[in-house]
Amino acid sequence: MQVDAVLVLSCVSEGSQAGDLQTKQVIPIYKRSPDMTKSPMTKSEQLLRIDDHDFTMRPAFGGPPIPVGVDVQVESLDTISEVDMDFTMTLYLRHYWKDERLAFPSTNNQSMTFDSRLVKKIWVPDMFFVHSKRSFIHDTTTDNVMLRVYPDGNVLYSLRVTVTAMCNMDLSRFPLDTQTCSLEIESYAYTDDDLMLYWKKGNESLNTDDRISLSQFLIQKFHTTTKLAFYSSTGWYNRLYIHFTLRRHIFFFLLQTYFPATLMVMLSWVSFWIDRRAVPARVPLGITTVLTMSTIITGVNASMPRVSYIKAVDIYLWVSFVFVFLSVIEYAAVNYLSTVQERKERKLRERLPCTCGIGNPDEMMIDPQITGYGSMDVNTTGTYGMPENGGRQERMLAQVALNDPQITGQVKASRGYVNIWIDTHAIDKYSRVVFPGAYVLFNIIYWSIYS
């Protein structure tokens, strides 16, 4: 700091002396030199000699390609859309290169930092995001752009960007799938003959915020790669890739899709324990489960893209729908066979001779020598499908008559009623075992393949 001495004259009067005595006293006053940073000679344009160069040309034009290093700080991964097949990411994109035209003298070797106003006056790499749908630089409260220039001409150019880019997803295993999406960075105008784009620190050039989380996905890993992209009209370009792998959380779909579908299938099995004559109970139960499964399938497909292949969730829902539908068909078969059997028994009773000579039909029904059936057979076969009063006796009388050779010959002459006995109760009994067993087997195979 320079110091200038200033002379100040002061007058001192003494009342006791006859005359006024004047003395001269020198008092030093310190004065600060002008601030060079505030001098018109230290304007950034003049210091960096911006007006002395043509910054429309890349650095070292005509020479080897200029290397531009890149690193990325991922701030947030906002949305992943299966319908639109895209993702949205906010990141800090930083570029590093050397432009000797921006070198400036400095005694302390400190860098200078500028905002977006100076960026428009110098050369910067023309990066863009390949396959991006929308992107913008944040501008609140000002443009989120930073330019830092070092005395030797090294430049750091950083900006905060939000980009929505395309992500081709394979949903064949949805919702038990793992997706890999990529953000691609490339120079728009400069080929690899003019600009060499590379990751500054390899795979360590990509940093992520530890607080990044998604509602439906688990972020497994981030990694980077570099490739060359060829365009038939313009040539080869360096392209940087940011890959991130996402695994979908299954718990949401277990609660909203798989669990309700399983409950509907199990609810359809309740009809196997309801008496076949309870038509108002079994028919609405089957229709309700079928309609509920249709609603679940429609709701899932409404939130998914219309892909031309079958997804894992489609297999589970449609197989469950088939089980529910088959339970309705099972009751239709039981009801039809019961109706056919009763019709045949009615015709058989019309062809049989009068049983008025039989003393006690009840005694004949329980006599194995006459009926050919034991007591267990009587109890098993006599309680099906007929009214409690009279129906059982009429059926057993038909069986007794069949034991008579003369009557049997008359019956065979008609349409062969020898095998008229069909235990439609057995269909329900078998269904109680076959349906749950088959569905459990399907679940074992399904989850072993897709888990």
TILO-851222 format. One record per residue (C-alpha): residue number from 1; residue in one letter; x, y, z. Coordinates in Angstrom, 1 decimal. Each point is the difference from the previous one (the first is absolute). Layout:
N
SITE:num:residu:X:Y:Z
SITE:NUM:A:X:Y:Z $
...
//
This chain:
451
SITE:num:residu:X:Y:Z
SITE:1:M:0.0:0.0:0.0 $
SITE:2:Q:1.4:3.3:-1.0 $
SITE:3:V:0.0:2.9:2.5 $
SITE:4:D:0.0:3.7:-0.9 $
SITE:5:A:1.1:2.6:2.7 $
SITE:6:V:-2.1:3.1:0.1 $
SITE:7:L:1.3:3.2:1.7 $
SITE:8:V:-2.5:1.8:2.2 $
SITE:9:L:0.6:3.4:1.4 $
SITE:10:S:-1.3:0.7:3.5 $
SITE:11:C:0.0:3.3:1.9 $
SITE:12:V:0.6:0.1:3.7 $
SITE:13:S:-0.5:3.3:2.0 $
SITE:14:E:1.4:0.6:3.4 $
SITE:15:G:-1.7:2.7:2.1 $
SITE:16:S:2.9:0.6:2.3 $
SITE:17:Q:2.4:1.1:-2.7 $
SITE:18:A:0.0:3.4:-1.6 $
SITE:19:G:-0.2:-1.1:-3.6 $
SITE:20:D:-1.6:-2.9:-1.8 $
SITE:21:L:2.3:-2.9:-0.7 $
SITE:22:Q:-0.8:-2.2:-2.9 $
SITE:23:T:1.6:-3.4:-0.1 $
SITE:24:K:-0.2:-2.5:-2.9 $
SITE:25:Q:-0.7:-3.6:0.9 $
SITE:26:V:0.0:-3.0:-2.5 $
SITE:27:I:-2.8:-2.5:0.6 $
SITE:28:P:0.0:-3.3:-2.2 $
SITE:29:I:-3.4:-1.1:-1.4 $
SITE:30:Y:-0.2:-3.5:-1.6 $
SITE:31:K:-2.0:-0.3:-3.2 $
SITE:32:R:-0.9:-3.4:-1.7 $
SITE:33:S:0.9:-0.6:-3.6 $
SITE:34:P:-2.7:-0.6:-2.6 $
SITE:35:D:-1.6:-3.5:-0.2 $
SITE:36:M:1.2:-1.6:-3.2 $
SITE:37:T:-3.0:-2.3:-0.2 $
SITE:38:K:-2.3:3.0:-0.2 $
SITE:39:S:2.1:1.7:-2.6 $
SITE:40:P:-1.3:0.2:-3.6 $
SITE:41:M:3.2:-1.8:-1.0 $
SITE:42:T:-1.0:-3.2:1.9 $
SITE:43:K:-3.3:-0.6:-1.7 $
SITE:44:S:-0.5:-3.7:-0.7 $
SITE:45:E:-0.2:0.5:-3.7 $
SITE:46:Q:3.3:1.8:-0.1 $
SITE:47:L:1.7:-2.3:2.5 $
SITE:48:L:-1.0:-3.1:-2.0 $
SITE:49:R:0.6:1.9:-3.3 $
SITE:50:I:-3.4:-1.2:-1.3 $
SITE:51:D:-0.1:2.7:-2.7 $
SITE:52:D:3.5:-1.1:-1.3 $
SITE:53:H:-1.2:-3.5:-1.0 $
SITE:54:D:-2.7:-1.6:-2.2 $
SITE:55:F:-1.8:-2.3:2.5 $
SITE:56:T:-2.3:-1.3:-2.7 $
SITE:57:M:2.8:-2.4:-0.8 $
SITE:58:R:1.0:-2.9:2.3 $
SITE:59:P:3.3:0.2:1.9 $
SITE:60:A:3.0:-1.1:-2.0 $
SITE:61:F:-2.0:0.1:-3.2 $
SITE:62:G:1.7:-1.9:-2.8 $
SITE:63:G:2.0:-2.1:2.4 $
SITE:64:P:-0.8:-3.2:1.9 $
SITE:65:P:-3.4:-0.5:1.6 $
SITE:66:I:-0.5:1.9:3.2 $
SITE:67:P:-0.6:-2.4:3.0 $
SITE:68:V:-3.1:0.9:2.1 $
SITE:69:G:-0.4:-1.9:3.2 $
SITE:70:V:-3.4:-0.4:1.6 $
SITE:71:D:-1.3:-0.9:3.4 $
SITE:72:V:-3.6:-0.2:1.3 $
SITE:73:Q:-1.6:0.4:3.4 $
SITE:74:V:-3.4:-1.5:0.0 $
SITE:75:E:-2.3:2.1:2.2 $
SITE:76:S:-3.2:-1.9:-0.3 $
SITE:77:L:-1.7:-2.7:-2.1 $
SITE:78:D:-3.6:1.3:-0.1 $
SITE:79:T:-2.4:-2.2:-1.9 $
SITE:80:I:0.1:-3.3:-1.9 $
SITE:81:S:-3.0:-0.3:-2.4 $
SITE:82:E:-0.9:-3.4:-1.5 $
SITE:83:V:-2.8:1.5:-2.1 $
SITE:84:D:2.3:2.6:-1.7 $
SITE:85:M:3.1:-2.1:0.2 $
SITE:86:D:2.2:2.8:1.4 $
SITE:87:F:1.6:1.3:3.2 $
SITE:88:T:0.8:3.4:1.5 $
SITE:89:M:3.3:0.9:1.6 $
SITE:90:T:1.5:3.1:1.5 $
SITE:91:L:3.8:0.3:-0.1 $
SITE:92:Y:3.0:2.2:0.1 $
SITE:93:L:1.9:-0.3:-3.3 $
SITE:94:R:3.6:1.2:0.2 $
SITE:95:H:2.5:0.4:-2.9 $
SITE:96:Y:3.8:0.4:0.2 $
SITE:97:W:2.2:1.2:-2.8 $
SITE:98:K:2.9:2.3:-0.7 $
SITE:99:D:-0.2:3.2:-2.1 $
SITE:100:E:3.3:1.9:-0.1 $
SITE:101:R:-1.8:3.0:-1.3 $
SITE:102:L:-1.5:0.5:3.5 $
SITE:103:A:3.4:-0.2:1.8 $
SITE:104:F:0.7:3.1:2.1 $
SITE:105:P:2.9:1.1:2.3 $
SITE:106:S:-0.4:-0.6:3.7 $
SITE:107:T:2.4:0.3:2.9 $
SITE:108:N:-2.1:-2.2:2.4 $
SITE:109:N:-1.1:-2.5:-2.6 $
SITE:110:Q:-3.7:0.4:1.0 $
SITE:111:S:-2.9:-0.7:-2.4 $
SITE:112:M:-2.7:2.3:-1.0 $
SITE:113:T:-3.7:-1.0:0.1 $
SITE:114:F:-2.7:1.4:-2.3 $
SITE:115:D:-3.7:-0.5:-0.6 $
SITE:116:S:-1.9:-0.6:-3.2 $
SITE:117:R:0.6:3.4:-1.4 $
SITE:118:L:3.6:-0.7:-0.9 $
SITE:119:V:-0.8:-3.5:-1.3 $
SITE:120:K:-1.7:1.6:-3.0 $
SITE:121:K:3.2:1.7:-1.0 $
SITE:122:I:2.4:-2.9:-0.1 $
SITE:123:W:0.2:-3.5:-1.5 $
SITE:124:V:-1.7:-2.8:2.0 $
SITE:125:P:-0.7:-3.6:-1.0 $
SITE:126:D:-3.3:-0.5:-1.7 $
SITE:127:M:-1.2:-3.0:2.0 $
SITE:128:F:-3.5:-1.4:-0.5 $
SITE:129:F:-2.0:-3.0:1.4 $
SITE:130:V:-0.6:-2.7:-2.6 $
SITE:131:H:-3.6:-1.4:0.0 $
SITE:132:S:-1.2:2.8:2.3 $
SITE:133:K:-3.6:1.1:-0.1 $
SITE:134:R:0.2:3.1:2.2 $
SITE:135:S:2.9:1.8:1.7 $
SITE:136:F:0.7:3.4:1.5 $
SITE:137:I:2.6:1.8:2.1 $
SITE:138:H:-1.3:1.3:3.3 $
SITE:139:D:-0.4:3.7:0.2 $
SITE:140:T:-1.1:0.7:3.5 $
SITE:141:T:1.0:2.5:1.3 $
SITE:142:T:2.4:0.4:-2.9 $
SITE:143:D:1.4:-2.4:-2.6 $
SITE:144:N:1.6:-2.8:1.8 $
SITE:145:V:3.2:0.2:-2.0 $
SITE:146:M:3.6:0.4:1.3 $
SITE:147:L:3.2:0.7:-1.9 $
SITE:148:R:3.3:-0.2:1.8 $
SITE:149:V:3.2:1.0:-1.9 $
SITE:150:Y:3.5:-0.7:1.3 $
SITE:151:P:3.2:2.0:-0.8 $
SITE:152:D:1.4:-2.7:-2.2 $
SITE:153:G:-3.2:-0.1:-2.2 $
SITE:154:N:-1.7:-3.0:1.6 $
SITE:155:V:-3.8:0.4:0.1 $
SITE:156:L:-2.7:-1.5:2.1 $
SITE:157:Y:-3.5:0.4:-1.4 $
SITE:158:S:-2.9:-1.3:2.2 $
SITE:159:L:-3.7:0.2:-0.4 $
SITE:160:R:-3.1:-1.5:1.7 $
SITE:161:V:-2.3:-1.8:-2.4 $
SITE:162:T:-3.2:-1.9:0.2 $
SITE:163:V:-0.5:-2.4:-2.9 $
SITE:164:T:-2.7:-2.4:-1.0 $
SITE:165:A:1.4:-2.8:-2.2 $
SITE:166:M:-1.3:-3.1:-1.6 $
SITE:167:C:0.4:-3.4:1.7 $
SITE:168:N:-0.9:-3.1:-2.0 $
SITE:169:M:-1.4:-2.4:2.6 $
SITE:170:D:-0.6:-3.7:-0.3 $
SITE:171:L:-3.2:-0.7:2.0 $
SITE:172:S:-0.2:-3.7:-0.7 $
SITE:173:R:0.8:-0.7:3.7 $
SITE:174:F:-2.1:2.9:1.4 $
SITE:175:P:-0.3:0.6:2.9 $
SITE:176:L:2.8:-2.4:0.9 $
SITE:177:D:2.3:1.8:-2.4 $
SITE:178:T:3.4:1.8:0.1 $
SITE:179:Q:0.5:3.0:-2.4 $
SITE:180:T:3.1:1.6:-1.2 $
SITE:181:C:-0.2:3.6:-1.4 $
SITE:182:S:2.6:2.2:-1.5 $
SITE:183:L:0.7:3.7:-0.3 $
SITE:184:E:2.2:0.7:-3.1 $
SITE:185:I:2.1:3.1:-0.4 $
SITE:186:E:1.5:1.1:-3.3 $
SITE:187:S:1.4:3.0:-1.8 $
SITE:188:Y:-2.4:1.2:-2.6 $
SITE:189:A:2.4:1.7:-2.5 $
SITE:190:Y:3.5:-1.3:0.6 $
SITE:191:T:1.0:-3.4:-1.1 $
SITE:192:D:2.8:-2.0:1.6 $
SITE:193:D:2.4:1.8:-2.3 $
SITE:194:D:-0.7:3.2:1.8 $
SITE:195:L:-1.1:-1.0:3.5 $
SITE:196:M:1.0:-2.9:2.1 $
SITE:197:L:-2.7:-0.6:2.7 $
SITE:198:Y:0.9:-2.2:2.9 $
SITE:199:W:-0.8:-0.6:3.7 $
SITE:200:K:2.5:2.0:2.0 $
SITE:201:K:0.5:-2.6:2.8 $
SITE:202:G:-1.4:-3.2:-1.6 $
SITE:203:N:-2.8:-1.6:1.9 $
SITE:204:E:0.7:2.3:2.9 $
SITE:205:S:-1.2:2.9:-2.1 $
SITE:206:L:-3.6:-0.8:0.9 $
SITE:207:N:-1.1:0.9:3.5 $
SITE:208:T:-3.5:-0.4:1.4 $
SITE:209:D:-1.8:1.4:3.0 $
SITE:210:D:-0.4:-2.6:2.7 $
SITE:211:R:-3.6:1.3:0.6 $
SITE:212:I:-1.2:-0.9:-3.5 $
SITE:213:S:-3.0:-2.4:0.3 $
SITE:214:L:-3.0:-1.0:-2.0 $
SITE:215:S:-3.4:-1.2:1.1 $
SITE:216:Q:-0.2:-3.0:-2.4 $
SITE:217:F:3.7:-0.8:-0.7 $
SITE:218:L:3.2:-0.9:1.9 $
SITE:219:I:3.0:1.6:-1.6 $
SITE:220:Q:2.6:-2.8:-0.3 $
SITE:221:K:2.9:1.7:-1.6 $
SITE:222:F:1.3:2.9:-2.2 $
SITE:223:H:2.9:-0.4:-2.5 $
SITE:224:T:1.5:1.7:-3.0 $
SITE:225:T:1.1:-1.1:-3.5 $
SITE:226:T:1.4:1.7:-3.1 $
SITE:227:K:-0.7:-0.9:-3.6 $
SITE:228:L:0.2:1.4:-3.5 $
SITE:229:A:-3.2:0.9:-1.8 $
SITE:230:F:-0.1:0.2:-3.8 $
SITE:231:Y:-2.2:2.1:-2.2 $
SITE:232:S:0.1:-0.6:-3.7 $
SITE:233:S:-0.2:3.7:-0.8 $
SITE:234:T:2.4:1.5:2.5 $
SITE:235:G:2.4:-2.7:1.3 $
SITE:236:W:1.1:-1.4:3.3 $
SITE:237:Y:-0.7:1.6:3.4 $
SITE:238:N:1.1:-0.8:3.5 $
SITE:239:R:-3.0:-1.0:2.2 $
SITE:240:L:-0.1:-0.3:3.8 $
SITE:241:Y:-2.5:-2.3:1.7 $
SITE:242:I:-1.4:0.2:3.5 $
SITE:243:H:-1.6:-3.4:0.8 $
SITE:244:F:-2.1:-0.7:3.1 $
SITE:245:T:-1.7:-3.2:0.9 $
SITE:246:L:-3.3:0.0:1.8 $
SITE:247:R:-1.8:-3.0:1.6 $
SITE:248:R:-3.8:0.4:0.6 $
SITE:249:H:-1.4:-0.3:3.5 $
SITE:250:I:-2.5:-2.9:-0.1 $
SITE:251:F:-1.8:0.7:3.3 $
SITE:252:F:-2.3:2.6:-1.5 $
SITE:253:F:-1.2:-2.4:-2.7 $
SITE:254:L:-0.4:-2.8:2.5 $
SITE:255:L:-2.5:2.1:1.9 $
SITE:256:Q:-1.8:1.5:-3.0 $
SITE:257:T:0.0:-2.8:-2.5 $
SITE:258:Y:1.3:-3.4:1.0 $
SITE:259:F:-1.7:-0.3:3.4 $
SITE:260:P:-3.5:1.1:-1.2 $
SITE:261:A:0.2:-2.3:-3.0 $
SITE:262:T:1.0:-2.9:2.3 $
SITE:263:L:-2.9:0.8:2.4 $
SITE:264:M:-2.5:0.0:-2.9 $
SITE:265:V:1.2:-3.5:-1.1 $
SITE:266:M:-0.3:-1.3:3.5 $
SITE:267:L:-3.5:1.6:0.3 $
SITE:268:S:-1.1:-1.9:-3.1 $
SITE:269:W:0.8:-3.3:1.7 $
SITE:270:V:-2.6:0.7:2.7 $
SITE:271:S:-2.7:-1.1:-2.5 $
SITE:272:F:1.4:-3.6:0.2 $
SITE:273:W:-1.3:-0.2:3.6 $
SITE:274:I:-3.5:1.4:-0.8 $
SITE:275:D:-2.8:-2.4:-0.9 $
SITE:276:R:-0.6:-0.3:-3.7 $
SITE:277:R:-3.7:0.8:0.5 $
SITE:278:A:0.9:3.5:1.4 $
SITE:279:V:0.0:1.6:-3.3 $
SITE:280:P:-0.5:3.6:1.3 $
SITE:281:A:3.2:-0.5:2.1 $
SITE:282:R:2.3:-1.6:-2.5 $
SITE:283:V:-0.8:1.9:-3.1 $
SITE:284:P:0.5:3.6:1.4 $
SITE:285:L:3.2:-1.1:1.7 $
SITE:286:G:1.5:-1.2:-3.2 $
SITE:287:I:-1.1:3.1:-2.0 $
SITE:288:T:1.3:2.3:2.7 $
SITE:289:T:3.5:-1.5:0.0 $
SITE:290:V:0.1:0.0:-3.8 $
SITE:291:L:-0.9:3.7:-0.1 $
SITE:292:T:2.4:0.9:2.7 $
SITE:293:M:2.9:-1.7:-1.8 $
SITE:294:S:-1.0:1.9:-3.2 $
SITE:295:T:0.2:3.3:1.9 $
SITE:296:I:3.5:-0.9:1.4 $
SITE:297:I:1.3:-0.8:-3.5 $
SITE:298:T:-1.5:3.2:-1.4 $
SITE:299:G:1.5:2.1:2.7 $
SITE:300:V:3.5:-1.4:-0.4 $
SITE:301:N:0.0:0.4:-3.8 $
SITE:302:A:-1.3:3.6:0.2 $
SITE:303:S:3.2:1.1:1.7 $
SITE:304:M:2.3:-1.9:-2.4 $
SITE:305:P:1.1:0.6:-3.6 $
SITE:306:R:-1.7:-2.0:-2.7 $
SITE:307:V:2.9:-2.3:-0.7 $
SITE:308:S:-0.4:-2.9:-2.5 $
SITE:309:Y:1.4:-2.6:2.3 $
SITE:310:I:-1.2:-1.7:3.2 $
SITE:311:K:1.1:1.3:3.3 $
SITE:312:A:0.6:-2.1:3.1 $
SITE:313:V:-2.9:1.6:1.8 $
SITE:314:D:-2.3:-0.9:-3.0 $
SITE:315:I:0.9:-3.6:0.4 $
SITE:316:Y:-0.9:0.0:3.7 $
SITE:317:L:-3.2:1.9:-0.4 $
SITE:318:W:-1.3:-1.9:-3.0 $
SITE:319:V:0.8:-3.4:1.5 $
SITE:320:S:-1.9:1.1:3.1 $
SITE:321:F:-2.8:1.1:-2.2 $
SITE:322:V:-0.1:-3.4:-1.6 $
SITE:323:F:-0.2:-1.7:3.5 $
SITE:324:V:-2.9:2.3:0.9 $
SITE:325:F:-1.7:-0.7:-3.3 $
SITE:326:L:0.4:-3.8:0.3 $
SITE:327:S:-1.6:0.1:3.5 $
SITE:328:V:-3.1:1.4:-1.7 $
SITE:329:I:0.2:-2.6:-2.8 $
SITE:330:E:0.3:-2.7:2.7 $
SITE:331:Y:-3.3:1.0:1.5 $
SITE:332:A:-1.6:0.1:-3.4 $
SITE:333:A:1.2:-3.6:-0.6 $
SITE:334:V:-1.3:-1.1:3.3 $
SITE:335:N:-3.4:1.5:-0.5 $
SITE:336:Y:-0.2:-1.4:-3.6 $
SITE:337:L:0.9:-3.5:1.0 $
SITE:338:S:-2.4:0.1:2.9 $
SITE:339:T:-2.8:1.0:-2.3 $
SITE:340:V:0.9:-2.7:-2.6 $
SITE:341:Q:0.0:-2.6:2.8 $
SITE:342:E:-3.3:1.0:1.4 $
SITE:343:R:-1.5:-0.1:-3.5 $
SITE:344:K:1.3:-3.5:-0.6 $
SITE:345:E:-1.3:-1.2:3.4 $
SITE:346:R:-3.4:1.4:-0.8 $
SITE:347:K:-0.2:-1.9:-3.3 $
SITE:348:L:1.2:-3.2:1.7 $
SITE:349:R:-2.7:0.2:2.6 $
SITE:350:E:-2.6:0.3:-2.7 $
SITE:351:R:1.3:-3.2:-1.7 $
SITE:352:L:0.2:-2.1:3.2 $
SITE:353:P:-3.0:-2.3:1.0 $
SITE:354:C:-2.1:0.9:3.0 $
SITE:355:T:1.8:-0.5:3.3 $
SITE:356:C:-3.2:-0.4:2.0 $
SITE:357:G:0.8:-3.6:0.8 $
SITE:358:I:3.1:0.9:1.9 $
SITE:359:G:-0.8:-0.3:3.6 $
SITE:360:N:2.4:2.6:1.6 $
SITE:361:P:2.3:1.9:-2.4 $
SITE:362:D:2.1:1.2:2.9 $
SITE:363:E:0.8:-3.6:1.0 $
SITE:364:M:1.0:-0.8:-3.5 $
SITE:365:M:2.2:3.0:-0.3 $
SITE:366:I:2.1:-1.0:3.0 $
SITE:367:D:0.1:-3.7:-0.9 $
SITE:368:P:3.2:-0.8:-1.9 $
SITE:369:Q:-1.3:-3.3:-1.4 $
SITE:370:I:-2.9:1.8:-1.8 $
SITE:371:T:1.6:3.3:-1.0 $
SITE:372:G:3.6:-1.1:-0.5 $
SITE:373:Y:1.2:3.1:2.0 $
SITE:374:G:1.3:0.1:3.5 $
SITE:375:S:-1.2:2.4:2.6 $
SITE:376:M:2.8:2.4:-0.8 $
SITE:377:D:-0.9:0.0:-3.6 $
SITE:378:V:-3.6:0.8:0.8 $
SITE:379:N:0.9:2.9:2.2 $
SITE:380:T:2.5:1.3:-2.5 $
SITE:381:T:-2.1:-0.2:-3.1 $
SITE:382:G:-3.5:0.5:1.4 $
SITE:383:T:0.4:3.5:1.3 $
SITE:384:Y:0.9:1.7:-3.3 $
SITE:385:G:-2.1:2.3:-2.1 $
SITE:386:M:-3.5:-1.1:1.1 $
SITE:387:P:-2.5:1.3:2.6 $
SITE:388:E:0.3:-1.5:3.5 $
SITE:389:N:-3.5:-1.5:-0.1 $
SITE:390:G:-0.5:-2.6:-2.7 $
SITE:391:G:2.9:0.8:-2.2 $
SITE:392:R:2.4:-2.4:1.6 $
SITE:393:Q:-2.5:-2.9:-0.1 $
SITE:394:E:-0.7:0.6:-3.7 $
SITE:395:R:3.7:-0.2:-0.9 $
SITE:396:M:0.6:-3.2:1.9 $
SITE:397:L:-3.1:-1.6:-1.5 $
SITE:398:A:1.6:0.8:-3.4 $
SITE:399:Q:3.1:-1.8:1.1 $
SITE:400:V:-1.9:-2.9:1.3 $
SITE:401:A:-1.8:-0.3:-3.2 $
SITE:402:L:3.2:-0.1:-1.9 $
SITE:403:N:1.0:-3.1:1.9 $
SITE:404:D:-3.0:-1.9:-1.5 $
SITE:405:P:1.2:-1.6:-3.3 $
SITE:406:Q:-3.4:0.4:-1.6 $
SITE:407:I:-0.2:3.7:0.8 $
SITE:408:T:3.6:0.6:-0.9 $
SITE:409:G:-0.6:-1.4:-3.4 $
SITE:410:Q:-2.9:2.3:-0.6 $
SITE:411:V:2.1:3.0:1.2 $
SITE:412:K:2.9:-0.9:-2.3 $
SITE:413:A:-2.3:0.0:-2.9 $
SITE:414:S:-0.6:3.7:0.4 $
SITE:415:R:3.2:2.1:0.0 $
SITE:416:G:2.3:-1.8:2.5 $
SITE:417:Y:-0.7:1.4:3.4 $
SITE:418:V:2.5:-2.3:1.7 $
SITE:419:N:2.4:2.8:0.9 $
SITE:420:I:-2.6:2.6:1.0 $
SITE:421:W:1.7:0.6:3.4 $
SITE:422:I:2.3:3.1:-0.1 $
SITE:423:D:1.1:1.3:3.3 $
SITE:424:T:0.1:3.7:-0.7 $
SITE:425:H:1.0:0.6:3.5 $
SITE:426:A:3.4:-1.5:-0.9 $
SITE:427:I:0.7:2.8:-2.4 $
SITE:428:D:-0.2:2.5:2.9 $
SITE:429:K:2.1:-2.3:2.2 $
SITE:430:Y:2.7:-0.3:-2.6 $
SITE:431:S:-0.1:3.7:-0.8 $
SITE:432:R:0.8:0.8:3.7 $
SITE:433:V:3.3:-1.7:-0.5 $
SITE:434:V:0.9:0.5:-3.6 $
SITE:435:F:-0.6:3.7:-0.3 $
SITE:436:P:2.1:1.1:3.1 $
SITE:437:G:2.7:-2.6:-0.9 $
SITE:438:A:0.3:1.3:-3.6 $
SITE:439:Y:0.1:3.6:1.1 $
SITE:440:V:2.7:-0.6:2.6 $
SITE:441:L:2.0:-1.8:-2.6 $
SITE:442:F:-0.4:2.9:-2.4 $
SITE:443:N:1.2:2.4:2.7 $
SITE:444:I:3.1:-2.1:0.7 $
SITE:445:I:0.9:0.0:-3.7 $
SITE:446:Y:-0.8:3.6:-0.5 $
SITE:447:W:2.0:1.4:2.9 $
SITE:448:S:3.0:-2.3:-0.6 $
SITE:449:I:0.3:1.3:-3.6 $
SITE:450:Y:-0.6:3.7:0.6 $
SITE:451:S:1.6:0.5:3.5 $
//
